[in-house]
């Protein structure tokens, strides 16, 4: 008795990352698009948020500074991730609206670590000043 192997969707190849837009919702009040994207990565690990951010920017033809990856869900053994992203019309609006933890997740790790260290130093200085 053999277990049937599911077929891959058309255009998906082993060892290659393939993306497809599932849904693009226009939120005019905030000035952003709320995007849901499917990322196939057969034979590869789940792509990083930075890679997915580049893919979303490329698919929509916008600058990478306008894109924030909100959520990445990968089902066990499926080689497929569902990505939720916000794409802002103006990068300044995205900078104001998105929470700090989302901004940190969408940065290179070295930059995020520097910002976190600076925040810890400031917090330590405030505590030291309050004790005096």
ABEGO torsion letter per residue (X at the ends): XBBBBBBBBBGBBBGBBBBBBABBBBBAAAGBBBBBBBBBBBGBBBBBAAAAAAAAAAAAGBBAAABBBABBBBBBGAGBBBBBBBBBABAAAAAAABBAAAAAAABBAAAAAAAAAAAAAAAAAAAAAAAX
